[in-house]
Amino acid sequence: MSGTGGKTAARRATRVSAVVGSAVMGIALAVPFAVAVGPAASAAAPAVSAGGDEAGGAGSTVPTVLSTATLPDSPLADFSNGLIRGSVDTDRGVDLGGIGSDLFPAGRPNEFWTVTDRGPNGQIKIDGKNRRTFPVPGFDPAILRVRADGSTIKVLDALPITTAHGRPVTGLSNINGFDETPYTWDAQTPLPFNPNGLDTEGLIRTRSGEFWLVDEYSPSLLRVSARGQVLARYIPAGVSLTGADYPVVASLPGVLGARKINRGFEGIALAPDGRTLYLAVQSPLQLPDADTGNASRNVRIFRFDTASREVTGEYVYRFEDVVTFDPDADGDPSEMKISSLAAVDGNTLLVNERTDAVSRLYSVDLRRATNILGSRWDRTATAPSLESLADPAKAGVTVLPKRLAVDLEGVAGMPDKIEGIAIVDRRTIAVANDNDFGLGSFNEAGQLVDSGVESKILQLRLNRPLG
């Protein structure tokens, strides 16, 4: 995860109609830590899409905001120590945040499962090189059940993610030389690597109550009990992760070991059959090298069967041209990402394609794309690589056909960094942002100067049904 830019508010104001605001106060309930007064909600007036259609029109892809809920400020140490006593000695003024890494319906109106990522982290340049900092290294990623209650996100339950013996996994990097070295808040002192550490970025919950999560480090897929205990971690073949306090299975395609650092698995979806998962890599693999991967528009989505515990499919998703998708991204293709997935039906996925500033949801048809699993494209020595192809069709690869389903960029007041999406019904979705725990800068005493970016869940009414 990286810092939030917040640069789109003014631009959106010139593209869409004004927001009609209303202030409603609320108090967070049912959490084992301090409570606070919630900020105001807002409702968006009908917006105008990029194609000129009014948001209220049946053909528009710009939805209408039904509600906006905000997470009240609560000290991160209170939250963490309420789950695992003594896990955080100081939170350096950081509040609970980062809960928008994904959303999954919890089965009751306005209720969702969410997951944090690895916790507060940032980058500081020392001697010309960025160092990855962990201001609260004791933070343990958590699964939360929340309710969007009017203008306030209320935390109803929270599960720390733990090892087989109930220890916190933490969010620290795993493998020296494969992951970034973790540092203290000021980037001066290295922290120890932790093979249990997870950078969780997506979740689903099964009918049995278990969770499946995806992680950016290896990247990996995790089976997690209803109580938050890691039951198994599936990593790419060829990646050596030793010393973890839970079972590690190196059975994912080895090509995934070429993931870009901090751009591993970012999205996961559960098909209606209750056993098929889809896993999205956030960015193109670094094949044959970083320059090629950073310039590529070809990213991979995998299918996984939870009964056989095997990968059964692999598809290619092709990004839009960054120049037209987000004119403020300076033409940098590496700014394009997949941040979340949701299953519309057994054959259709909703894909959140975004930069930090712009998010659009595309519908893709799995039946009409080439399954490349086990093909030459899964061999790292293949030349040219899949990532280097300007036109995959010329190499016999049909990419996932896509159509714009929901244009979040056209919605007034939409936060940056939308990382969670959930389908409530065919005409209603919910989206959440990753506020990066409000990480701004730290003063000389090591206390956070908060960015002011809040965690939000927006529920949106679509002008046409999904599917």
C-alpha positions as CSV (number, residue, x, y, z in Angstrom):
1,M,0.0,0.0,0.0
2,S,1.2,3.5,-0.6
3,G,0.3,7.0,0.4
4,T,-3.0,8.6,-0.6
5,G,-2.9,11.5,-3.0
6,G,-6.3,13.1,-2.5
7,K,-5.8,15.0,-5.8
8,T,-9.1,14.2,-7.4
9,A,-11.6,16.2,-5.4
10,A,-11.2,19.4,-7.3
11,R,-11.2,17.6,-10.7
12,R,-14.4,15.7,-9.9
13,A,-16.0,18.9,-8.9
14,T,-15.6,20.2,-12.4
15,R,-16.8,17.0,-14.0
16,V,-19.9,16.2,-12.0
17,S,-22.7,18.1,-10.3
18,A,-22.4,19.3,-6.7
19,V,-22.9,17.2,-3.7
20,V,-25.9,17.8,-1.5
21,G,-24.6,17.4,2.1
22,S,-26.3,16.6,5.3
23,A,-24.8,16.2,8.7
24,V,-25.8,13.3,10.9
25,M,-24.0,12.4,14.1
26,G,-23.5,8.9,15.4
27,I,-21.6,6.9,18.0
28,A,-19.6,3.7,17.3
29,L,-20.9,0.7,19.3
30,A,-20.0,-2.9,20.2
31,V,-16.2,-2.5,20.0
32,P,-13.7,-3.3,22.8
33,F,-12.0,0.0,22.5
34,A,-12.7,3.8,22.7
35,V,-15.6,5.2,20.8
36,A,-15.9,8.5,19.0
37,V,-18.4,10.7,17.3
38,G,-18.8,9.9,13.6
39,P,-18.5,12.5,10.8
40,A,-21.2,13.6,8.5
41,A,-22.9,11.6,5.7
42,S,-23.4,13.0,2.2
43,A,-25.7,12.2,-0.7
44,A,-24.7,12.8,-4.3
45,A,-26.9,14.7,-6.7
46,P,-27.3,13.1,-10.2
47,A,-23.9,13.2,-11.9
48,V,-22.9,13.2,-15.5
49,S,-20.9,10.3,-17.0
50,A,-18.0,10.7,-19.3
51,G,-20.3,10.0,-22.2
52,G,-22.6,12.8,-21.2
53,D,-25.5,10.7,-19.9
54,E,-27.2,11.9,-16.7
55,A,-26.6,9.5,-13.8
56,G,-30.4,9.0,-13.5
57,G,-30.7,7.8,-17.0
58,A,-31.2,4.1,-17.6
59,G,-28.2,3.8,-19.8
60,S,-25.7,5.6,-17.6
61,T,-22.9,3.8,-15.8
62,V,-22.6,6.5,-13.1
63,P,-24.5,5.3,-10.0
64,T,-26.4,7.3,-7.4
65,V,-25.1,7.4,-3.8
66,L,-27.6,5.9,-1.4
67,S,-25.5,6.4,1.8
68,T,-22.0,7.3,3.0
69,A,-20.7,5.9,6.3
70,T,-17.4,6.9,7.9
71,L,-15.3,5.1,10.5
72,P,-15.0,7.2,13.7
73,D,-11.5,7.9,15.0
74,S,-10.3,5.2,17.5
75,P,-6.7,4.8,18.7
76,L,-5.1,1.8,17.0
77,A,-3.5,0.6,20.2
78,D,-6.9,0.4,21.9
79,F,-8.2,-1.7,19.0
80,S,-5.2,-4.0,18.8
81,N,-4.7,-4.6,22.5
82,G,-8.4,-5.2,22.8
83,L,-7.9,-8.2,20.5
84,I,-4.4,-9.4,21.5
85,R,-3.3,-7.9,24.9
86,G,0.1,-6.2,24.8
87,S,0.5,-6.5,21.0
88,V,1.0,-2.7,20.5
89,D,3.1,-0.7,23.0
90,T,2.5,2.6,21.2
91,D,0.5,3.5,18.1
92,R,2.3,6.8,17.6
93,G,-1.1,8.6,17.3
94,V,-2.4,6.3,14.5
95,D,-6.1,5.5,14.5
96,L,-7.8,2.3,13.3
97,G,-8.0,2.4,9.5
98,G,-7.1,0.5,6.4
99,I,-10.4,-1.5,6.8
100,G,-11.4,-0.9,3.1
101,S,-8.9,-3.4,1.7
102,D,-12.0,-5.5,0.7
103,L,-15.7,-5.9,1.4
104,F,-17.9,-9.0,1.5
105,P,-21.7,-9.1,2.3
106,A,-22.3,-10.3,5.8
107,G,-25.9,-11.5,5.2
108,R,-27.8,-8.7,6.9
109,P,-28.8,-5.3,5.6
110,N,-25.9,-2.8,5.6
111,E,-23.5,-5.3,7.2
112,F,-20.2,-6.4,5.6
113,W,-17.0,-8.3,6.4
114,T,-13.9,-6.2,5.8
115,V,-10.2,-6.8,6.2
116,T,-7.3,-4.6,7.1
117,D,-4.0,-4.8,5.2
118,R,-0.7,-5.2,6.9
119,G,-1.1,-2.1,9.0
120,P,0.4,1.4,8.9
121,N,3.4,1.5,6.6
122,G,5.1,4.0,4.4
123,Q,8.3,4.8,2.6
124,I,11.2,7.2,3.5
125,K,14.1,7.8,1.1
126,I,17.5,7.2,2.7
127,D,20.7,7.7,0.6
128,G,18.5,7.8,-2.6
129,K,16.6,4.6,-1.8
130,N,13.2,4.0,-0.4
131,R,12.9,2.1,2.9
132,R,9.6,0.5,3.9
133,T,8.6,1.7,7.4
134,F,6.3,0.0,9.9
135,P,5.4,2.7,12.6
136,V,3.3,0.2,14.5
137,P,5.2,-3.2,14.0
138,G,3.1,-5.0,16.5
139,F,-0.1,-4.4,14.6
140,D,-1.9,-7.7,13.6
141,P,-4.1,-7.7,10.5
142,A,-7.8,-8.3,11.4
143,I,-11.1,-9.3,9.9
144,L,-14.0,-7.1,10.9
145,R,-17.7,-7.3,10.7
146,V,-19.1,-3.8,10.3
147,R,-22.4,-2.1,9.8
148,A,-22.9,1.0,7.7
149,D,-25.3,2.6,10.2
150,G,-26.5,6.0,8.8
151,S,-23.4,8.1,8.6
152,T,-21.2,5.9,10.8
153,I,-19.4,2.6,10.3
154,K,-19.9,0.6,13.5
155,V,-17.5,-2.3,14.2
156,L,-19.6,-5.2,15.4
157,D,-16.9,-7.8,15.7
158,A,-13.2,-8.1,15.1
159,L,-11.0,-11.2,14.6
160,P,-7.3,-11.0,14.8
161,I,-5.5,-13.2,12.2
162,T,-3.4,-15.7,14.1
163,T,-1.1,-18.6,13.6
164,A,-1.8,-22.3,14.4
165,H,-0.8,-21.6,18.0
166,G,-2.8,-18.4,18.4
167,R,0.1,-16.0,17.9
168,P,-0.4,-12.8,15.9
169,V,0.8,-13.1,12.4
170,T,1.7,-9.4,12.2
171,G,2.1,-7.5,8.9
172,L,5.9,-7.7,8.7
173,S,7.7,-8.8,5.5
174,N,8.5,-12.5,5.2
175,I,11.6,-13.3,3.2
176,N,14.9,-11.4,3.2
177,G,15.9,-10.6,-0.4
178,F,12.4,-11.4,-1.8
179,D,10.4,-8.9,0.2
180,E,11.3,-5.4,1.3
181,T,13.3,-5.0,4.5
182,P,11.0,-3.6,7.2
183,Y,12.2,-0.6,9.2
184,T,11.1,1.4,12.2
185,W,9.0,4.5,11.8
186,D,12.0,6.8,11.0
187,A,13.6,4.3,8.6
188,Q,16.7,4.1,10.7
189,T,16.6,0.6,12.3
190,P,15.8,-2.6,10.5
191,L,13.0,-4.8,12.0
192,P,13.2,-8.6,11.9
193,F,11.5,-10.4,9.0
194,N,8.6,-12.6,10.1
195,P,7.6,-15.7,8.0
196,N,4.1,-15.5,9.5
197,G,3.6,-11.9,8.4
198,L,0.7,-11.2,6.0
199,D,-0.3,-8.3,3.8
200,T,-3.9,-9.2,3.5
201,E,-5.8,-7.5,0.7
202,G,-9.0,-9.4,0.0
203,L,-11.5,-11.8,1.6
204,I,-14.6,-13.9,1.1
205,R,-16.5,-15.9,3.7
206,T,-17.9,-19.4,2.9
207,R,-21.2,-20.9,4.0
208,S,-19.4,-22.9,6.6
209,G,-18.1,-19.7,8.2
210,E,-14.5,-20.0,7.1
211,F,-12.6,-17.2,5.3
212,W,-10.4,-17.3,2.3
213,L,-8.0,-14.3,2.0
214,V,-5.4,-13.2,-0.5
215,D,-2.0,-11.7,0.4
216,E,0.5,-9.6,-1.5
217,Y,3.8,-10.9,-0.2
218,S,4.3,-14.3,-1.8
219,P,1.7,-13.8,-3.2
220,S,-0.5,-16.2,-1.3
221,L,-4.0,-17.6,-0.8
222,L,-5.0,-18.3,2.8
223,R,-7.6,-20.5,4.3
224,V,-8.7,-19.0,7.7
225,S,-11.0,-20.4,10.3
226,A,-14.1,-18.7,11.5
227,R,-12.0,-17.5,14.5
228,G,-9.3,-16.0,12.4
229,Q,-6.7,-18.8,12.6
230,V,-4.6,-19.5,9.5
231,L,-5.3,-23.1,8.5
232,A,-3.2,-23.1,5.3
233,R,-1.2,-20.7,3.2
234,Y,-0.9,-21.5,-0.5
235,I,2.2,-19.9,-2.2
236,P,3.8,-20.2,-5.6
237,A,6.0,-23.2,-6.4
238,G,9.6,-22.3,-6.0
239,V,9.1,-19.7,-3.3
240,S,10.8,-20.8,-0.1
241,L,9.0,-19.7,3.0
242,T,10.3,-21.5,6.1
243,G,9.6,-21.1,9.8
244,A,5.9,-20.2,9.5
245,D,3.7,-21.3,12.4
246,Y,1.0,-22.7,10.1
247,P,1.0,-25.1,7.1
248,V,2.5,-23.7,4.0
249,V,1.7,-25.3,0.6
250,A,3.8,-24.3,-2.4
251,S,1.3,-25.3,-5.0
252,L,0.3,-22.1,-6.9
253,P,1.9,-21.6,-10.4
254,G,5.5,-20.8,-10.0
255,V,5.2,-17.9,-12.4
256,L,3.6,-15.9,-9.6
257,G,7.0,-15.7,-8.0
258,A,7.7,-13.0,-10.6
259,R,5.1,-10.6,-9.0
260,K,6.1,-7.0,-8.5
261,I,6.9,-6.2,-4.8
262,N,3.8,-4.9,-3.1
263,R,1.7,-5.9,-6.1
264,G,0.8,-9.5,-5.4
265,F,-2.8,-10.8,-5.0
266,E,-5.2,-7.9,-4.4
267,G,-8.6,-9.3,-5.3
268,I,-10.7,-12.4,-4.5
269,A,-14.2,-13.4,-5.5
270,L,-16.4,-16.4,-4.6
271,A,-18.6,-17.9,-7.4
272,P,-22.2,-18.7,-6.6
273,D,-21.3,-22.4,-6.4
274,G,-19.7,-21.7,-3.1
275,R,-16.4,-23.5,-4.0
276,T,-14.8,-21.6,-6.9
277,L,-12.5,-18.7,-6.1
278,Y,-11.1,-16.1,-8.5
279,L,-7.8,-14.4,-7.5
280,A,-6.4,-11.3,-9.2
281,V,-2.8,-10.2,-9.3
282,Q,-2.7,-6.4,-8.7
283,S,-0.2,-5.6,-11.5
284,P,1.5,-7.4,-14.4
285,L,4.2,-9.8,-13.5
286,Q,7.8,-8.6,-13.9
287,L,8.6,-10.8,-16.9
288,P,11.1,-10.8,-18.3
289,D,12.1,-7.8,-16.2
290,A,10.8,-4.9,-14.2
291,D,10.8,-2.4,-17.1
292,T,8.6,-4.8,-19.2
293,G,6.3,-5.5,-16.3
294,N,5.8,-1.8,-15.4
295,A,5.0,-1.0,-19.0
296,S,2.6,-3.9,-19.5
297,R,-1.2,-3.8,-19.7
298,N,-1.6,-7.6,-19.3
299,V,-2.5,-8.9,-15.8
300,R,-3.5,-12.3,-14.7
301,I,-6.6,-13.7,-12.9
302,F,-6.6,-17.3,-11.5
303,R,-9.4,-19.7,-10.7
304,F,-9.0,-21.9,-7.6
305,D,-11.2,-24.9,-6.5
306,T,-11.6,-25.0,-2.7
307,A,-12.6,-28.6,-2.7
308,S,-9.5,-30.0,-4.6
309,R,-7.3,-27.1,-3.4
310,E,-6.0,-26.7,-6.9
311,V,-5.7,-23.9,-9.4
312,T,-8.0,-24.8,-12.3
313,G,-7.8,-21.7,-14.6
314,E,-5.8,-18.7,-15.6
315,Y,-7.0,-15.7,-17.6
316,V,-5.6,-12.5,-19.0
317,Y,-7.2,-9.2,-18.1
318,R,-6.0,-6.2,-20.2
319,F,-5.9,-2.7,-18.6
320,E,-7.2,0.4,-20.3
321,D,-4.7,2.9,-21.6
322,V,-3.6,4.9,-18.6
323,V,-3.4,8.1,-20.7
324,T,-7.1,8.2,-21.3
325,F,-8.1,6.3,-18.1
326,D,-6.5,8.8,-15.8
327,P,-4.9,11.9,-17.5
328,D,-3.3,12.9,-14.2
329,A,-1.3,9.7,-14.0
330,D,1.5,11.2,-16.1
331,G,1.1,8.5,-18.7
332,D,2.6,5.9,-16.3
333,P,1.2,2.4,-17.1
334,S,2.4,1.1,-13.7
335,E,-0.3,3.3,-12.0
336,M,-3.0,0.9,-13.3
337,K,-4.1,-1.8,-10.8
338,I,-6.8,-4.4,-10.1
339,S,-7.9,-3.9,-6.5
340,S,-10.9,-6.1,-6.0
341,L,-13.2,-8.6,-7.6
342,A,-16.8,-9.7,-7.2
343,A,-18.7,-12.5,-8.8
344,V,-21.9,-11.4,-10.6
345,D,-22.8,-15.0,-11.6
346,G,-20.9,-18.2,-12.4
347,N,-19.5,-16.8,-15.6
348,T,-19.1,-13.1,-14.9
349,L,-16.8,-11.1,-12.7
350,L,-16.9,-7.4,-11.7
351,V,-13.3,-6.1,-11.8
352,N,-12.2,-2.9,-10.0
353,E,-9.6,-1.3,-12.3
354,R,-8.0,1.8,-10.9
355,T,-5.3,4.2,-10.3
356,D,-5.0,5.9,-6.9
357,A,-7.3,8.6,-8.2
358,V,-9.7,6.9,-10.6
359,S,-11.8,3.7,-10.2
360,R,-14.0,2.0,-12.8
361,L,-15.7,-1.4,-12.5
362,Y,-15.7,-3.6,-15.6
363,S,-17.8,-6.7,-16.3
364,V,-15.8,-9.6,-17.8
365,D,-17.1,-12.9,-19.4
366,L,-15.0,-15.9,-18.4
367,R,-16.5,-18.1,-21.1
368,R,-15.0,-16.1,-23.9
369,A,-11.3,-15.9,-22.8
370,T,-8.4,-18.3,-23.2
371,N,-7.5,-20.5,-20.2
372,I,-3.7,-20.3,-20.3
373,L,-3.1,-22.4,-17.2
374,G,-0.2,-24.8,-17.8
375,S,0.7,-23.2,-21.1
376,R,4.0,-21.7,-22.2
377,W,2.9,-18.4,-20.7
378,D,3.4,-20.0,-17.2
379,R,7.1,-20.5,-17.9
380,T,9.3,-17.7,-16.8
381,A,11.7,-18.4,-19.7
382,T,9.1,-17.9,-22.4
383,A,10.2,-15.2,-24.8
384,P,8.5,-13.0,-25.6
385,S,6.6,-13.1,-22.3
386,L,2.9,-12.6,-21.9
387,E,3.5,-9.3,-20.3
388,S,5.5,-8.0,-23.3
389,L,2.6,-8.6,-25.8
390,A,1.0,-5.5,-27.2
391,D,-1.7,-7.7,-28.8
392,P,-2.2,-11.0,-27.0
393,A,-4.7,-12.2,-29.7
394,K,-1.8,-12.3,-32.3
395,A,-0.2,-14.9,-30.0
396,G,-3.4,-16.9,-29.7
397,V,-4.5,-15.5,-26.3
398,T,-8.0,-14.1,-26.1
399,V,-8.1,-11.7,-23.2
400,L,-11.2,-11.4,-21.0
401,P,-13.8,-9.3,-22.9
402,K,-14.9,-6.4,-20.8
403,R,-17.5,-3.7,-20.7
404,L,-17.8,-0.7,-18.4
405,A,-20.4,-1.5,-15.8
406,V,-20.0,1.2,-13.1
407,D,-18.1,4.5,-13.5
408,L,-17.1,5.5,-10.0
409,E,-15.1,8.4,-11.3
410,G,-18.4,10.1,-12.2
411,V,-19.6,10.1,-8.6
412,A,-19.2,13.3,-6.7
413,G,-17.4,12.8,-3.4
414,M,-16.0,9.4,-4.3
415,P,-12.9,8.8,-2.2
416,D,-9.5,7.9,-3.7
417,K,-8.1,4.4,-3.5
418,I,-11.3,2.3,-3.8
419,E,-10.1,-1.1,-2.8
420,G,-13.2,-3.0,-1.7
421,I,-16.4,-3.8,-3.7
422,A,-19.4,-5.9,-2.7
423,I,-22.5,-6.8,-4.7
424,V,-25.6,-6.3,-2.5
425,D,-28.0,-7.1,-5.3
426,R,-28.2,-6.7,-9.0
427,R,-28.9,-3.0,-8.7
428,T,-26.9,-2.2,-5.5
429,I,-23.2,-2.3,-4.7
430,A,-21.0,-1.1,-1.9
431,V,-17.5,0.3,-2.2
432,A,-14.8,1.1,0.4
433,N,-11.6,3.0,0.3
434,D,-8.2,2.3,1.8
435,N,-7.3,5.4,3.9
436,D,-3.8,4.0,4.6
437,F,-4.5,4.5,8.4
438,G,-4.4,8.2,7.8
439,L,-0.7,8.1,7.4
440,G,0.7,11.5,6.6
441,S,4.0,12.4,8.1
442,F,5.6,12.0,11.6
443,N,6.9,14.8,13.7
444,E,10.3,14.7,15.5
445,A,8.7,12.9,18.5
446,G,7.6,10.1,16.2
447,Q,3.9,11.1,16.4
448,L,1.6,11.0,13.4
449,V,0.5,14.1,11.7
450,D,-2.7,12.6,10.3
451,S,-3.5,12.9,6.6
452,G,-7.2,13.6,7.4
453,V,-8.3,10.8,4.9
454,E,-11.1,8.8,6.5
455,S,-12.3,5.2,6.0
456,K,-15.7,5.2,4.2
457,I,-18.2,2.7,2.9
458,L,-20.6,4.0,0.2
459,Q,-23.7,2.2,-1.0
460,L,-24.6,2.9,-4.6
461,R,-27.7,2.4,-6.7
462,L,-27.0,1.3,-10.3
463,N,-29.0,2.6,-13.2
464,R,-29.0,-0.8,-14.9
465,P,-28.7,-4.3,-13.3
466,L,-25.4,-6.2,-13.3
467,G,-25.1,-9.2,-15.6
